[in-house]
Amino acid sequence: MDVRAIFIDMDGTLLTANNSISKRNAEAIYKIINQGIKVFLATGRQYEITAPYHQALGLQTPMICLNGASIHDGRTGNPIQIKPIMLDKERFHQFTGENPCHVLIHTSDGLYSNQMNEEMYEWTREGRVPPRYIGNLRKANYKYALKYDIRTGSSNPSLSKCFTKEGDIIHWKDGFEIVAHGVSKWSAIKTLLRVYGIKQTEIVTIGDGPNDIQMLRHAGTGVAMANAAPKVKEAADFVTGHHEKDGLADFIEEYLVNSYAI
């Protein structure tokens, strides 16, 4: 398998449930880096809680964050590309006020939310950067929103359709996310492929979520985790092991270690 780069999702792929990188996954990544294969992280996470893992692996490649809404320099962390989404804020706040939900607004200058929860406390611990604002979002002075995350407790296609004219929707079991039209991990990957002069056929993508479907479907080789939903697996060329059992390392060791990068 001639591969020049691999793009790796984080939650449910690189990381275990307790947000750690197993020793075996890390060692597998080091092996292919030493072979000359470039390793990139491609995640729905914001930069602050991506960077610590990027640094732990010793990576210097750009980071794809917020499902492709931002790309950050691998050395400085500075954004090298952002794709804001423009929603009608008044209509959005009316909608979220009428439908009980946890709202997270990921912006170019930090995280804004209507409430704190355990997940956000964990994010603060990981990234050492607290949310920029917690409270009534009508009163929040934010701009350059990159991703809206609406947690309703269940999948709500009937609610998310209210925003399809303004952005692209990613559905999750507990709600949905809104990003600008055309924004995805795959669109960000294409940007980096042009920068590095790498062909679409020369990359591997690996992930487990609905936000990974495009990159799995369009990459030279798409790999889904065993813990992925059926529709995610259908978009992939391979299905590897579970993220709690080093499924990432399973694939790398079998198909990429000792292969020859072009």
N, C-alpha and C positions, 0 to 999 in steps of 0.2 A: 504494500500500500504506500504510494508516494504521497506524503503529506508534508506540507510546509508550515501549517499552523493548526492549532486546536483552540476552539472557543468553548469555555466551560461555564455552565450555570453554577450558582452557589448553593442556595437552599434546596435540599432534596437531591443534590448531585455531588458537589464537592464536599459539603458539610454534613456532619451527622446531625441528629435531632438536637443535640446540646451545643450546636454551633461550633464544632471543632473540626479540624482537618486531621484525619487519621494519619498515622506515621506511614502506612503503606501507600495511601493516596499521594502524600507529599513526595515519597521516594520515587514513585512512578513518574510524577511530574518532573522531578529533577533529572531522571534518566533521559526523557525525551528532549528536555532543554539542552542537555549535554550533546545530544545528537544533532542539534541545530533546528529543532522544531520550535516555533514560536508559540508561547502559551498566553492566552488572553482570558480574562474573566468577563463574562457577559451576564449581568444580573438585573433583577428588578429593584435591588437595594439602592439607596442613595450612596453617594461617594463616601461619606463619613464612616459607614459600616461595611464598606467594601475594602477600603484602604488597609486596615489592619491585617486582613488575610492576604492581600496582594503583597504587602511587605513581609509577612511571615514566610511566604513562598520565595521571596527574593526576586519577584518579577519587576521588570522595568517597562513592560509593554503598556499601552493605553488600556484604561478600564472603561467598559461599556456599562453604564449605570441607568437606573430608572427605565428599564426596558428599551434602551436606545435613545431616550430623550436627552441624555448627556454622555459625552465621551471625555474622559479626564486623562491628562498627561500622566504617564506612569512614574515619572520622577518627581515632578512638582505638585501633582494633584490638581493643577489648574485646569478648568474646563477648556477644551479645545473645540468643542462643538456643543451647542445647546439648541433644543427644539421646543420652545414654549408652546403651550396650548392656550388659546383665547376662548374662555367661556363667558357667557353672560353671568357675571357674578351675582347680581340680584336674583336672577331666576334660579341659579344654583343654590344660593343660601335659602331661598324660599322652599325649594325642593327638599333639601336636607333638613330643614326645620319641620316640614310636614311629615317626613318619614324618619322615624327614630333610627339613627345610625351613628357610627363612629367615622368621622371624616378626617383624613390626613391629606394635606396639601404639600407636596414636595416642590420646593422652589429653588431657584438658583442661589438663594442665600440662607437656606435652612428649611426645617420642617415646621409646619403650622398644623395644629389639630384642635378639635373642639373638646378633647378630653385626653387624659393620660391613662395608659394601661400597662400591664406587665411587659408586653412586647416592647413598648417604647422605653421602659426602664432598662430593659436588656440592651436595646440599641444604644442608649446613653452610656451604659457600661462598656460596650464594645468600642464605640467610636469616640468616647470621652467628649462628646458634644451634645448638650441637651437640646430639646426642641426650642425653636426660636420663639414660639408663642403657643400657649394653651388657653383656650377659652372661646368666647363668642366670636366666630370667624367673621361675622359682619363688621366687627370692630378691628380686625387684623389688617394691617397695612402691608400687604404682600404684592409682589409683581413677579413676572416671569415664572409663573407656575409651570412645572414640567410634567407633573403627574398628579391627578386627583385619585385618591383611593377611598372608596365608599364601602364601609363594612356594615352590611345590613343583617348579618347572621345567616343568610342563605343566598343561593343564586337567584338573582332577580332580573331576568331579561326584560320583563315588562317595565321595570323602572329605568334600566339602563338605556332603553331605546329612546328615552327623552333627550339623550345627548349625542345620538349618532350623527346628527348634522354638524356638530361642533368638533367631534374628535373620534378616534378609534377606540373601541371598547374591548377590554380583556375581562372575561368572566371567570370568577373563582367560586368556590363552594360557599364562601361567606360574604360575597358581594361582587363588586366590579371595580375596575380601574379605567380611567380615561386619559389618553395621551393624544397628542396632535395627530391629525390625519397623516398617514405615511410613516409614522414613527414605530419602530420595532427593533428588536435586537438584530434582526437580519438587515434592516436598512443601515444600522450603525456598522455592522460587519462589512457591508459593501463599501462603506466609506474607508474603512481601514485596509481592505484589500487593495483599493486603488492606491493608497499611500505606500503600501509595502510591495506593490507589484506582484501580488499573489492571485492565482486564479481560483475561481469558485470551486473547481474540481480538486484543488489541492488542499482543501480544509476539511476538518472534522468539527462537528458541533455536537455537544452533549448536554442534555437537560431532562427535566421531568414535568414541566408545567405548561399550561396553555399559552403562556408568553414565550415558550420555546418552539412552538409548532412551526413557525415560518423558517426559523434558522435550521431546524431539523430537516424540513422538506427541501430546502434549496441548496444546502451544502453538498459538497462532493460526497460526504458520508455523514449521515445524521444518526445519532445514537441516543436512544431513550433509556431511562433508568427503569428497573423492574417495578419501582414504586410509582411510576407515571400512570396517568389515566389511559384507558384504551385509545382515545382519540389522539393522544400524544404519541403513543407507540405506533399507531397507524401511519404517522407522518415520518417515521424513522426507517433507516435501512437495517439497523441492528437494535436489539434490546439486550442490555447488559444487566448486571446484578443490582441488588437493592443498595440504596445509598448508605444504609446502616451496616452493610457487609462489603464495603469497598468495591462497589460496582464500577466506579470510575477506574480504579486500578486494574480491575479485571480486564476491561477493554484495552487500556493502554498497554498492559503487559502482553496481552495476546496478539494485538494487531499493530502496535506502534513501536514498541521497544525493539531496537536493532533493525528497524526498517530504514530506508534511505530517504532522507529529505532531499528534494531537488535543489 
